Amino acid sequence: KIYDGKGGGNPHSAQGTLNEEPEDLIFEIKSFIKQ
């Protein structure tokens, strides 16, 4: 969700996502790092 319609990893967009779905955001980041 970070890179899909949320600003392409933009810090402000990421922060907004963090407020909405913190656990999902962390999961997305960890998955992206593993790739």
N, C-alpha and C positions, 0 to 999 in steps of 0.2 A: 504493500500500500504506500510505502514511502516514495517509491519511484514510479508509482502508477496513479497519476491524477492528483498527487499531493505536492507537486512542485519539484519533482526530480531530485529529492534529497536536499532541497533548500532548508536551511536551519529553522527558519520561521515556520515552514510547513511541517517539518519534522516535530517541532515543539507542539504544534496544534494537534498532531496525531498522538503525541505522547500524552496529552491531556485527555484524549478520547479513549485510546486503547494502549496503555503502557505496556502490558504484557505482550500484546500482539506486535507492538513496535519493536520490542527487544528481540522477539523471535525473528522478525524480518531482518533485523540488523545481524544477528548471529548467523542466520542462513546465508546472508549476502557475504559475510566475512569468510565463511567456510568455502564458498565458491571461489 
